[in-house]
Amino acid sequence: MIFSCHELLEFALIFILLVCVFLPLITQIK
């Protein structure tokens, strides 16, 4: 599967957003 630069950038931004949202939740639970 070949990703274009734009798709890769979008995926990276979404991944960073998810990490920023879920990381505090996970640390609160533990």
GUPAMI-327435 format. One record per residue: residue number from 1; z, x, y of N, C-alpha, C in turn; residue in one letter. Coordinates in Angstrom, 3 decimals. Layout:
<mivexs>
num; nw; nu; nv; caw; cau; cav; cw; cu; cv; residuo
NUM; Z; X; Y; Z; X; Y; Z; X; Y; a
...
</mivexs>
This chain:
<mivexs>
num; nw; nu; nv; caw; cau; cav; cw; cu; cv; residuo
1; 0.000; 0.853; -1.198; 0.000; 0.000; 0.000; 0.000; 0.889; 1.249; m
2; -0.966; 0.662; 2.110; -1.094; 1.489; 3.315; -0.616; 0.685; 4.526; i
3; 0.299; 1.273; 5.271; 0.799; 0.627; 6.482; 0.106; 1.205; 7.703; f
4; -0.211; 0.334; 8.643; -0.700; 0.837; 9.927; 0.502; 1.236; 10.776; s
5; 0.253; 2.009; 11.806; 1.354; 2.515; 12.638; 2.112; 1.352; 13.269; c
6; 1.393; 0.320; 13.709; 2.028; -0.810; 14.378; 2.939; -1.565; 13.413; h
7; 2.462; -1.794; 12.184; 3.285; -2.505; 11.212; 4.532; -1.708; 10.871; e
8; 4.374; -0.400; 10.746; 5.509; 0.452; 10.417; 6.549; 0.406; 11.535; l
9; 6.086; 0.389; 12.782; 6.991; 0.337; 13.926; 7.749; -0.987; 13.943; l
10; 7.040; -2.091; 13.683; 7.704; -3.395; 13.647; 8.762; -3.433; 12.551; e
11; 8.413; -2.898; 11.366; 9.359; -2.891; 10.255; 10.598; -2.077; 10.606; f
12; 10.396; -0.946; 11.273; 11.522; -0.096; 11.654; 12.431; -0.819; 12.645; a
13; 11.843; -1.508; 13.611; 12.647; -2.223; 14.601; 13.459; -3.333; 13.946; l
14; 12.827; -4.078; 13.038; 13.537; -5.159; 12.351; 14.675; -4.590; 11.509; i
15; 14.406; -3.468; 10.820; 15.424; -2.844; 9.979; 16.620; -2.402; 10.815; f
16; 16.360; -1.800; 11.979; 17.439; -1.345; 12.863; 18.251; -2.538; 13.358; i
17; 17.573; -3.627; 13.710; 18.278; -4.823; 14.158; 19.183; -5.365; 13.051; l
18; 18.655; -5.416; 11.826; 19.461; -5.917; 10.715; 20.685; -5.042; 10.484; l
19; 20.509; -3.730; 10.558; 21.636; -2.811; 10.369; 22.686; -3.037; 11.453; v
20; 22.234; -3.182; 12.697; 23.173; -3.371; 13.811; 23.938; -4.682; 13.669; c
21; 23.310; -5.684; 13.050; 23.974; -6.977; 12.891; 24.942; -6.956; 11.713; v
22; 24.501; -6.394; 10.577; 25.283; -6.513; 9.350; 26.341; -5.437; 9.196; f
23; 26.149; -4.278; 9.815; 27.113; -3.198; 9.651; 28.505; -3.593; 10.155; l
24; 28.637; -4.184; 11.348; 29.965; -4.633; 11.799; 30.566; -5.692; 10.871; p
25; 29.730; -6.588; 10.344; 30.242; -7.617; 9.438; 30.797; -6.989; 8.169; l
26; 30.074; -6.024; 7.615; 30.511; -5.368; 6.380; 31.805; -4.596; 6.615; i
27; 31.909; -3.924; 7.754; 33.121; -3.142; 8.027; 34.318; -4.059; 8.268; t
28; 34.086; -5.267; 8.798; 35.189; -6.203; 8.992; 35.686; -6.747; 7.661; q
29; 34.760; -6.993; 6.732; 35.139; -7.542; 5.434; 35.957; -6.532; 4.638; i
30; 35.573; -5.266; 4.682; 36.267; -4.248; 3.885; 37.616; -3.853; 4.480; k
</mivexs>
